[in-house]
Amino acid sequence: MPTSFNNAFADKVVLITGGTAGIGRATAVAFARQGAKVVVSGRREIEGEESVALVGKAGGKGLFVRADVSREEDVAALVARTVEHFGRLDIAFNNAGVIERALTTDITIESYEHIFGINVRGVAFSLKHQIAAMLKTGGGSVVNNASVLGIRPYPELSLYNASKFAVIGLTKTAALEFATKGIRVNAVCPAIIETDMTAIAREDEQTRNALLSTHPVRRFGTPEEVANAVLWLSSPDSGFITGINLPVDGGFTV
Ligand SMILES: NC(=O)c1ccc[n+]([C@@H]2O[C@H](COP(=O)([O-])OP(=O)(O)OC[C@H]3O[C@@H](n4cnc5c(N)ncnc54)[C@H](O)[C@@H]3O)[C@@H](O)[C@H]2O)c1
């Protein structure tokens, strides 16, 4: 971790959805290195407990709470459990997300429900319950994981693109609504990051080279590089910033 953030996260309570793998897990560990208390959430208990163990190793206190973000009752219970266990909620990273590929003429209702249920409903109702909890303690910071594809669409990913455009819309609306209440809401927009989500695309040489050519730095990003951006957006160092969608993209959107 390049900066110490002047101890800004010591004892802060952080909630991360989709914390069982990839970017979510790396962000949980990054917050833990700064002394935060981290609630790792997801649907998979074994992987969730593994993330909590990594949080402990990194110097933080962790708790796994099982939750499917597409269900409002799970999201509400997750926030309630966080406040019950650690006393408050200071920072949330709405990271859980899924992708499916199809031409616009081939999309299905099932895929629409799946992608929008997790990527859009999940973020919308997470914001609802997280911000309500933060208002009780006078403020907080939320970062949503959108994508560069929420800024510039890519073919054959129409539902995913649309879901990430929606995440940015939710981010900006909540930022406006709670700007005077001490709550900042921002989004990160990663390009291709080396996680399970992109493994298949990165393994095929032709696809890999085509994708690399869309990244001016000619490499993909790491989960830790996204985590660094999330920590910065959650820290007082970015205190005058709200409602932005920050590309973490090696130049993809330039
Ligand atoms: N990897 C990339 O290149 C990339 C680029 C841009 C944006 N993103 C976004 O980053 C986020 C994390 O992706 P990742 O690359 O780490 O992928 P990943 O597949 O490794 O992780 C996704 C996480 O979300 C969880 N999840 C999925 N559905 C869920 C649900 N219903 N409830 C709770 N958790 C659920 C998974 O279990 C997993 O922990 C996603 O929102 C993704 O759209 C990823």
The ligand as a Tripos MOL2 file, in Angstrom:
@<TRIPOS>MOLECULE
LIG
   44    48     1     0     0
SMALL
NO_CHARGES

@<TRIPOS>ATOM
      1 N1        -12.5560   -7.8140  -13.3480 N.am      1 LIG1
      2 C1        -12.7700   -6.8040  -14.1480 C.2       1 LIG1
      3 O1        -12.1340   -6.6750  -15.1960 O.2       1 LIG1
      4 C2        -13.7930   -5.7590  -13.8130 C.ar      1 LIG1
      5 C3        -13.8060   -4.5900  -14.5690 C.ar      1 LIG1
      6 C4        -14.7490   -3.6050  -14.2830 C.ar      1 LIG1
      7 C5        -15.6390   -3.7930  -13.2530 C.ar      1 LIG1
      8 N2        -15.6080   -4.9410  -12.5310 N.ar      1 LIG1
      9 C6        -16.5860   -5.0830  -11.4540 C.3       1 LIG1
     10 O2        -15.8990   -5.3740  -10.2680 O.3       1 LIG1
     11 C7        -16.7600   -6.0940   -9.3850 C.3       1 LIG1
     12 C8        -15.9990   -7.2710   -8.8130 C.3       1 LIG1
     13 O3        -15.6420   -8.1200   -9.8660 O.3       1 LIG1
     14 P1        -14.3580   -9.0770   -9.8550 P.3       1 LIG1
     15 O4        -13.6230   -8.8130  -11.0860 O.co2     1 LIG1
     16 O5        -13.6750   -9.0100   -8.5470 O.co2     1 LIG1
     17 O6        -15.0950  -10.4660  -10.0920 O.3       1 LIG1
     18 P2        -15.2230  -11.7840   -9.2110 P.3       1 LIG1
     19 O7        -16.1210  -12.6540  -10.0090 O.co2     1 LIG1
     20 O8        -13.8820  -12.2610   -8.8010 O.co2     1 LIG1
     21 O9        -15.9620  -11.2440   -7.9230 O.3       1 LIG1
     22 C9        -17.3240  -10.9140   -7.9190 C.3       1 LIG1
     23 C10       -17.8050  -11.0140   -6.5070 C.3       1 LIG1
     24 O10       -19.2230  -10.7210   -6.4450 O.3       1 LIG1
     25 C11       -19.8510  -11.7750   -5.7310 C.3       1 LIG1
     26 N3        -21.2790  -11.8860   -6.0870 N.ar      1 LIG1
     27 C12       -21.8070  -12.2200   -7.2800 C.ar      1 LIG1
     28 N4        -23.1530  -12.2450   -7.1830 N.ar      1 LIG1
     29 C13       -23.4660  -11.9070   -5.9040 C.ar      1 LIG1
     30 C14       -24.6720  -11.7470   -5.1900 C.ar      1 LIG1
     31 N5        -25.8600  -11.9720   -5.7510 N.pl3     1 LIG1
     32 N6        -24.6050  -11.3570   -3.8860 N.ar      1 LIG1
     33 C15       -23.4180  -11.1470   -3.2950 C.ar      1 LIG1
     34 N7        -22.2320  -11.3010   -3.9130 N.ar      1 LIG1
     35 C16       -22.2630  -11.6650   -5.2040 C.ar      1 LIG1
     36 C17       -19.0340  -13.0080   -6.0930 C.3       1 LIG1
     37 O11       -19.2740  -14.0660   -5.2260 O.3       1 LIG1
     38 C18       -17.6310  -12.4280   -5.9570 C.3       1 LIG1
     39 O12       -17.2220  -12.3520   -4.6130 O.3       1 LIG1
     40 C19       -17.9920   -6.4430  -10.2060 C.3       1 LIG1
     41 O13       -19.0430   -5.5300   -9.9120 O.3       1 LIG1
     42 C20       -17.5300   -6.2370  -11.6320 C.3       1 LIG1
     43 O14       -18.5940   -5.9270  -12.5000 O.3       1 LIG1
     44 C21       -14.7040   -5.9250  -12.7770 C.ar      1 LIG1
@<TRIPOS>BOND
     1     1     2 1
     2     2     3 2
     3     2     4 1
     4     4     5 ar
     5     4    44 ar
     6     5     6 ar
     7     6     7 ar
     8     7     8 ar
     9     8     9 1
    10     8    44 ar
    11     9    10 1
    12     9    42 1
    13    10    11 1
    14    11    12 1
    15    11    40 1
    16    12    13 1
    17    13    14 1
    18    14    15 2
    19    14    16 1
    20    14    17 1
    21    17    18 1
    22    18    19 2
    23    18    20 1
    24    18    21 1
    25    21    22 1
    26    22    23 1
    27    23    24 1
    28    23    38 1
    29    24    25 1
    30    25    26 1
    31    25    36 1
    32    26    27 ar
    33    26    35 ar
    34    27    28 ar
    35    28    29 ar
    36    29    30 ar
    37    29    35 ar
    38    30    31 1
    39    30    32 ar
    40    32    33 ar
    41    33    34 ar
    42    34    35 ar
    43    36    37 1
    44    36    38 1
    45    38    39 1
    46    40    41 1
    47    40    42 1
    48    42    43 1
@<TRIPOS>SUBSTRUCTURE
     1 LIG1         1 GROUP 0 **** ****
